[in-house]
Amino acid sequence: MFSRFVVAIGVIAAFLGSAAPSGAAALPETDMEAVLKAAQIDPRRADSAITPGSGDSVRLVEEALSAKGLLDASYVDGHFGTRTIDAYAAYQRSLGYSGLDASGLPGPSSLQRLGEQRYTVINPVSAGSRVGYRGVTMNTRTKAMLLAAEGRMGRQLTITQGSYNTGNAGSAGTHDGGGVLDISVSGMSTSTRTSVVRALREVGFAAWLRTPEQGNWAYHIHAVALADPDQSTQAQHQSGDYYLGLNGLAGRGADDGPAVNPKVTWEEYQR
């Protein structure tokens, strides 16, 4: 009798074990590529529209910020506007980050830490390490993008200013962070300049031909790697303006470069 009782208990336990959940429910996913895109575009919008494809991911980030008391619940809406930028920058500072690492633009480490036990991060984006290349500094992501654009053109470009270059007043802070290059157009025809800008855009740069009429500079091409998590605030704004059909200058005029549709990031181009 006792043995049958033990067997019966074992059968019940096995049944209950098979019926019980195998583990905690899977956490929702936050797409870092989508979050970065919204963090560049939304602060530059004139309204509180949600960047297509980013709303759910942004809302998860905002909920996490709100839970930490950094963002009022009224701004948990899927729009990564200036309030969310400020809240995210405050979170980055709470982790001990400063400078570029506390600009309000999510990086892979801070985004992962913010989401602990709340969401998992998919499609992470990394700027890579800083490298010296052709006499300037850039990160490995930007270098790969440059080489891909040159491959499309079949020509090598001359870089006149790289990234992480602080203190250049003429650049208004755009080169302080990562992902930004200035390119010489010496010896290029008008059509070649346009072709270079187009090739840069096709691999994920916001790129424009800059002229002396626009500012205190010589003719050159200015390129900003979209979604580079090391961007300075000024470069973030230029990226957002590019998506919105603007020229990335202070006056926010219409985009004067060749149309490339869809506008892609480096990661989207590679896919």
N, C-alpha and C positions, 0 to 999 in steps of 0.2 A: 504493500500500500504506500509506504513511504517513498519507495523508488518511483511509483507512478506519479506521486505528488510532485517530486522533484522534476520529473520529465515534463509534467504539465506546466509548472512554473517556467521551465526553460522555454517551452513553446510560446507561452504568453509573452515572455520577455523578448523573444526573437521577433514576434509579431509587432510588439510595441516599438522595438528598435527600428524595424523596417518602415513603420508608419510615421515615425517621428522625422522632423526635418533633419536633413544631413548637415545643416549648418545655418548660419545667419543668412538673411536675404542679401542678395548681391547689391552692392552700392550703385547708385546711378553714376553715369559717366559724364565727365566734363571734357569737352574737346578743346584742347589748348589752342589749336589753330583757329578755331572759331572765336574763342575768347580774345586772342590777340587781335584778330581782325576788328572785332567790335570795339576794343579798347583804343584802337587807332581812329576808327571812323566816328563812333558815337559822340565823342567830345567835340567834334567839329561840325556836327549837325545843327541846324537851326531849330530842330524839333526833338522830340523824344522817341523817334522811330527806332525800331529794333532792326539791327543788321540781319538780313536773311540768313537763316541757318545757325544763328548764335544764341537766340533767346533762351533756350533751355539751359545751355551751359553757363551763360552769364548769370542766370537766375540762381543757379546752385552756388556760384561764387558769392553773389550778393547775400544769399541766405546765410552763408558761413560768416561773412563780414558782419552781418546784422546780429548774429548769435554772439559775436564777440563784442558787441556794443559799439562798433565802428561805423555802422551805416544805419540810418533810420529806416524802419520797415517800409515807409512810403516809397523808398527808392529801390525796393526789391521788385524790379519790373522787367528785367531782361535787357535793359538799355544801359550800356556801360558808359554813362555820361561822366561829367566832371565830378559829381558827388561820389560816384563809385571809384573813380581814379584817386580822389583824395583819401577815401577810406582804405583802398588797397595800399596806397603809399604809407598810411599810418600803420597798417599791419606789417608792411615790410620793415618799417622803423622799429616796430615792437620786437622783431627778430634780430635786431642789431644791425640791419643793413643801412647804408647811407649812400649818398650820391646817386650814380646810375642805378644802383640796386634798390633804390627806394623812390623811383620815379612814378610809381603807380601802374606801370606796365608789368603784367605778371611774368615772372620767370619760372622755369620748370620746378625749382626747389621750393620757392614760396607757394606756388600754386598747389603743389603736392602736400605741403605741410598744412596749409589752410584747409584742405579737404580731408584730413585724417578723420576716419570714421563717418564721413559725410558723403564723399564722392571719390571716384577714382579718375585719374587723369589719362586720357587717351590722346594720341597724336601729339606727343610732347615736341617742343621746338627748342633747339639749343643753338646759341650763337657759335659754340665751339671755342677753341682757345685763340688767343691773340698771336699773330705771326707777323714777322717782317717780310714784306714781299715787294719787289721792285721799288725799294727805297722808301716805302711807307708802311704804316701799321694797319692791319685789318684783321678780322677774325676768319676762321677757317670756312665758315658758311659763306661769307662774302667772297672769299677767294674762289670757292667752288662755283659760285654764281658768275663771277667775272670770267672764269675760264670757259664756262658753258656758253656765255654770250659771245665770246671771241670765237668759239668753235662754230657758232651759227654764222658769223660774219666771215670767217677765214682770215682774220687779221688780229694783230696784237695791239692793244691800246696802251697809251702812256698815261700813267696815273700821276696827277700833280698834287693831290692831297688825299690822305687816307682817313682812317677812323681813329677814335680815341685821341684826338688832337685838340686839346683844350687851349683856350686863350687866344684863339684867332677871331678877332672882333669882326672881320669881314664875313665870317661864316655864320654869325649870329647864333652860335651854339649847336648848329646842326651836326658838326663833326666831333662834338665832345664825346659822343658815344659810338656804338658800333654800327656797321652796315652802311656807312656813307663814304662815297668816293667822288672826287672831281677828276675829270678826264680831259686831256688836251684834245683840241680839234685842229691843231696846227697842220696845215697841208691838206685838210679835208675839204672836199667840195660840199655844197649845200645838200646835195642828195646823199652823200656819204654820211654827213652828220645826222641826217634823218634816219638813215639805215642803222646807225649805231644806237641811237635812242630807241628805235623799235626793237632791236635785238636785246637790249638791256631790259626793256619792259617785258619782252616775251619770256624771260627766265625769272622774273619776279622782282625787278627793280621798279620803283617810281623814278622815272628819269626825264630830264628836260634839257634842252639846249638853253644855256643862259647867255644873254647878250649884254654889251655895255650899256644899252639903253635902259635895261632893267635895274641896274645897280652899279656900284663902284667895283667892277670886275671886268676882266677880259672875256672874250668868247670862251666858253668851256661847256662841258656836259656835267650836270650834277645828277648823281644817282643815289637813291636811298633803298636799301634792301627791305622790302616789305616784311613785316612780322619778325624783324630781328629783335629779340628780347633785350638787347643791350642798347637800343636806340635812346638818344637823348630826347627830352620832351619836345624840342623843336623838330627833330626828325620824325617823331610820332605824329606831329601835326601835319607835316608835309605828306606823310603816308596817307593819313586820313583825307587830306585835300585831294590827293591823286585819285583815290577811290571815288570821291565826289565830283570829279570832272574839273578840278581846279589846277592852277599852275604851281602851287606850293610856295608862292611868294607872299609877302606881308599883305599886299593888296588883294589877294585871293581872287585873281582874275581867272578867266576861263583857261582850261588846259590848251596849250599851244603845241603839243607834241602829237606824234602819229597815233591814231587810234589803234589800240590792241584790245581785242575782246575774245574771251573774258580776261579780266585783269587777274593775274595769278600770282601766288607766292611761289617761292622756290620749291616748297614741298609739293604744291599742286602741279607745278611744272614737271617735277620728276615722276609724278604718277601718270 
